[in-house]
Amino acid sequence: MPKFLVQASYTAEGAKGVLKDGGSARRAAIEKMIKAVGGKVEAFYFAFGSDDVIIIGEVPDNATAAALSLTAAATGTSRSRTTILITPEEVDQASKKSVDFRKPGA
């Protein structure tokens, strides 16, 4: 199952919700949402800086990851970036594939 890194920051409205309900409640809500689509949360952390939340999770496919992202974005309570994570073994496989490519200007 593909793994994803999600880095999110709360809007003022989202931060008010975390202040009201607490961090554990927010983690539980995220875990419930991801579990409902057949995935799981591997790690969930709050952070300082430009990102308020860091999540590493697994979901069945890219379309499911996109659905989760769109659903969260539609609430207007956070902004996020999602990165597909690749294992070292997948990089091994990629390094063995032949790709025909011409660099610009060549």
Backbone as CSV, one residue per row, in Angstrom:
resi,resn,N_x,N_y,N_z,CA_x,CA_y,CA_z,C_x,C_y,C_z
1,MET,0.853,-1.171,0.000,0.000,0.000,0.000,0.901,1.237,0.000
2,PRO,0.617,2.214,-0.857,1.446,3.418,-0.921,1.452,4.209,0.388
3,LYS,2.623,4.776,0.697,2.765,5.625,1.884,2.831,7.074,1.449
4,PHE,2.282,7.938,2.283,2.243,9.355,2.003,2.696,10.145,3.219
5,LEU,3.362,11.261,2.948,3.716,12.242,3.970,2.796,13.433,3.751
6,VAL,2.059,13.818,4.775,1.187,14.981,4.690,1.705,16.023,5.673
7,GLN,1.932,17.220,5.160,2.350,18.347,5.977,1.235,19.375,5.882
8,ALA,0.654,19.719,7.020,-0.512,20.599,7.020,-0.327,21.770,7.971
9,SER,-0.990,22.861,7.635,-1.024,24.017,8.531,-2.486,24.421,8.706
10,TYR,-2.821,24.824,9.925,-4.189,25.197,10.234,-4.466,26.648,9.877
11,THR,-5.681,26.909,9.442,-6.173,28.275,9.339,-6.537,28.704,10.752
12,ALA,-6.928,29.952,10.925,-7.354,30.424,12.253,-8.521,29.583,12.764
13,GLU,-9.456,29.258,11.887,-10.609,28.446,12.286,-10.175,27.048,12.726
14,GLY,-9.238,26.452,12.001,-8.739,25.129,12.367,-8.014,25.142,13.696
15,ALA,-7.198,26.180,13.934,-6.486,26.295,15.208,-7.465,26.441,16.367
16,LYS,-8.548,27.175,16.154,-9.573,27.304,17.203,-10.183,25.945,17.529
17,GLY,-10.388,25.123,16.504,-10.929,23.787,16.727,-9.984,22.909,17.533
18,VAL,-8.672,23.004,17.252,-7.691,22.229,18.017,-7.657,22.733,19.457
19,LEU,-7.701,24.037,19.648,-7.732,24.578,21.019,-8.955,24.088,21.782
20,LYS,-10.088,23.996,21.097,-11.336,23.566,21.746,-11.322,22.073,22.070
21,ASP,-10.924,21.244,21.095,-11.048,19.790,21.244,-9.770,19.088,21.686
22,GLY,-8.613,19.721,21.473,-7.341,19.125,21.863,-6.682,18.341,20.750
23,GLY,-5.395,18.091,20.924,-4.596,17.393,19.923,-4.959,15.931,19.761
24,SER,-5.263,15.248,20.860,-5.610,13.821,20.783,-6.900,13.603,20.001
25,ALA,-7.844,14.515,20.166,-9.103,14.411,19.427,-8.873,14.606,17.934
26,ARG,-7.966,15.510,17.578,-7.655,15.752,16.160,-6.995,14.513,15.558
27,ARG,-6.038,13.922,16.300,-5.401,12.693,15.825,-6.442,11.586,15.642
28,ALA,-7.333,11.423,16.592,-8.366,10.383,16.496,-9.263,10.600,15.275
29,ALA,-9.601,11.853,14.987,-10.448,12.145,13.822,-9.733,11.793,12.520
30,ILE,-8.445,12.106,12.441,-7.657,11.787,11.242,-7.529,10.276,11.095
31,GLU,-7.227,9.583,12.195,-7.102,8.127,12.140,-8.413,7.483,11.688
32,LYS,-9.539,7.985,12.189,-10.849,7.441,11.812,-11.111,7.655,10.325
33,MET,-10.802,8.848,9.812,-11.022,9.166,8.407,-10.186,8.247,7.508
34,ILE,-8.918,8.071,7.857,-8.027,7.260,7.020,-8.382,5.773,7.114
35,LYS,-8.741,5.320,8.299,-9.150,3.921,8.462,-10.416,3.624,7.652
36,ALA,-11.323,4.589,7.569,-12.585,4.402,6.852,-12.382,4.160,5.355
37,VAL,-11.245,4.594,4.812,-10.981,4.373,3.386,-9.993,3.220,3.170
38,GLY,-9.744,2.444,4.224,-8.879,1.280,4.102,-7.405,1.549,4.352
39,GLY,-7.094,2.684,4.971,-5.701,3.027,5.233,-5.381,2.989,6.712
40,LYS,-4.169,3.453,7.047,-3.781,3.536,8.448,-2.776,4.668,8.642
41,VAL,-2.777,5.222,9.822,-1.826,6.267,10.190,-0.630,5.593,10.852
42,GLU,0.540,5.843,10.325,1.773,5.305,10.897,2.348,6.266,11.938
43,ALA,2.252,7.567,11.657,2.764,8.582,12.589,1.928,9.841,12.461
44,PHE,1.717,10.507,13.588,0.970,11.772,13.631,1.644,12.663,14.663
45,TYR,2.122,13.809,14.219,2.800,14.741,15.116,2.337,16.162,14.870
46,PHE,2.279,16.939,15.934,2.135,18.386,15.813,3.546,18.954,15.739
47,ALA,3.692,20.126,15.101,5.024,20.688,14.888,4.985,22.208,15.004
48,PHE,6.158,22.798,15.202,6.324,24.241,15.151,6.751,24.619,13.746
49,GLY,6.580,25.880,13.394,7.063,26.350,12.097,5.937,26.460,11.089
50,SER,6.293,26.303,9.817,5.300,26.482,8.758,4.271,25.347,8.720
51,ASP,4.599,24.194,9.271,3.672,23.069,9.328,3.213,22.855,10.763
52,ASP,1.906,22.717,10.933,1.346,22.457,12.263,1.208,20.970,12.547
53,VAL,1.057,20.181,11.484,0.824,18.746,11.624,1.644,18.002,10.577
54,ILE,2.237,16.877,10.995,2.958,15.979,10.098,2.323,14.597,10.257
55,ILE,1.920,14.011,9.148,1.292,12.686,9.170,2.004,11.792,8.165
56,ILE,2.305,10.570,8.574,2.738,9.544,7.641,1.677,8.460,7.693
57,GLY,1.143,8.123,6.534,0.080,7.134,6.503,0.102,6.323,5.233
58,GLU,-0.694,5.276,5.239,-0.864,4.415,4.072,-2.319,4.473,3.656
59,VAL,-2.544,4.587,2.367,-3.891,4.471,1.808,-3.789,3.607,0.555
60,PRO,-4.911,3.048,0.107,-4.853,2.081,-0.986,-4.252,2.584,-2.310
61,ASP,-4.466,3.861,-2.648,-4.005,4.334,-3.958,-4.019,5.861,-4.004
62,ASN,-3.522,6.400,-5.125,-3.450,7.850,-5.281,-4.822,8.517,-5.294
63,ALA,-5.812,7.860,-5.897,-7.156,8.437,-5.944,-7.722,8.587,-4.532
64,THR,-7.466,7.614,-3.677,-7.925,7.698,-2.288,-7.204,8.819,-1.559
65,ALA,-5.909,8.955,-1.780,-5.149,10.051,-1.171,-5.699,11.397,-1.630
66,ALA,-6.027,11.505,-2.914,-6.590,12.746,-3.442,-7.957,13.033,-2.823
67,ALA,-8.771,12.001,-2.644,-10.094,12.189,-2.030,-9.963,12.698,-0.600
68,LEU,-9.022,12.135,0.154,-8.793,12.605,1.526,-8.347,14.065,1.525
69,SER,-7.428,14.402,0.637,-6.906,15.763,0.554,-8.009,16.755,0.185
70,LEU,-8.812,16.413,-0.805,-9.898,17.294,-1.226,-10.928,17.487,-0.116
71,THR,-11.247,16.406,0.578,-12.226,16.480,1.662,-11.736,17.402,2.773
72,ALA,-10.467,17.256,3.159,-9.908,18.110,4.209,-9.828,19.556,3.742
73,ALA,-9.390,19.781,2.500,-9.260,21.144,1.977,-10.610,21.846,1.898
74,ALA,-11.650,21.100,1.581,-12.975,21.689,1.432,-13.526,22.263,2.736
75,THR,-12.986,21.813,3.868,-13.465,22.352,5.152,-12.953,23.766,5.392
76,GLY,-11.859,24.138,4.728,-11.281,25.462,4.921,-10.526,25.630,6.223
77,THR,-10.281,24.538,6.942,-9.620,24.627,8.246,-8.134,24.326,8.201
78,SER,-7.639,23.906,7.033,-6.210,23.618,6.909,-5.782,23.697,5.449
79,ARG,-4.474,23.804,5.277,-3.845,23.707,3.959,-2.795,22.614,4.075
80,SER,-2.652,21.808,3.024,-1.705,20.694,3.153,-0.935,20.449,1.860
81,ARG,0.188,19.747,2.044,1.001,19.234,0.948,1.132,17.736,1.169
82,THR,0.971,16.972,0.108,1.079,15.519,0.208,2.226,15.044,-0.674
83,THR,3.102,14.224,-0.106,4.243,13.673,-0.815,4.145,12.155,-0.810
84,ILE,4.253,11.554,-1.986,4.283,10.092,-2.066,5.659,9.633,-1.597
85,LEU,5.692,8.687,-0.681,6.958,8.157,-0.165,7.317,6.875,-0.907
86,ILE,8.594,6.734,-1.209,9.080,5.596,-1.991,10.123,4.842,-1.171
87,THR,10.012,3.532,-1.132,10.958,2.715,-0.365,12.291,2.602,-1.106
88,PRO,13.360,2.266,-0.390,14.644,2.026,-1.056,14.543,0.920,-2.116
89,GLU,13.736,-0.083,-1.866,13.567,-1.178,-2.826,12.899,-0.677,-4.115
90,GLU,11.954,0.247,-3.985,11.324,0.824,-5.174,12.326,1.654,-5.973
91,VAL,13.238,2.337,-5.280,14.295,3.076,-5.972,15.225,2.098,-6.685
92,ASP,15.509,0.946,-6.058,16.305,-0.094,-6.715,15.640,-0.508,-8.036
93,GLN,14.329,-0.736,-7.991,13.592,-1.123,-9.197,13.658,-0.013,-10.242
94,ALA,13.487,1.221,-9.807,13.520,2.356,-10.741,14.886,2.496,-11.395
95,SER,15.938,2.243,-10.644,17.287,2.413,-11.179,17.617,1.379,-12.252
96,LYS,16.848,0.311,-12.310,17.082,-0.739,-13.295,16.244,-0.559,-14.565
97,LYS,15.340,0.417,-14.567,14.493,0.666,-15.741,15.225,1.569,-16.720
98,SER,15.071,1.259,-17.986,15.686,2.060,-19.040,14.672,3.094,-19.529
99,VAL,15.118,4.348,-19.579,14.243,5.445,-20.003,14.927,6.186,-21.144
100,ASP,14.200,6.373,-22.249,14.726,7.108,-23.394,14.420,8.595,-23.177
101,PHE,15.462,9.424,-23.098,15.286,10.846,-22.794,16.341,11.661,-23.498
102,ARG,15.946,12.795,-24.054,16.878,13.730,-24.686,16.839,15.002,-23.862
103,LYS,17.993,15.435,-23.340,18.036,16.652,-22.545,17.769,17.865,-23.438
104,PRO,17.257,18.939,-22.853,16.984,20.143,-23.645,18.257,20.642,-24.333
105,GLY,18.117,21.007,-25.597,19.245,21.548,-26.346,20.163,20.515,-26.959
106,ALA,19.905,19.247,-26.706,20.803,18.189,-27.239,20.376,17.757,-28.627
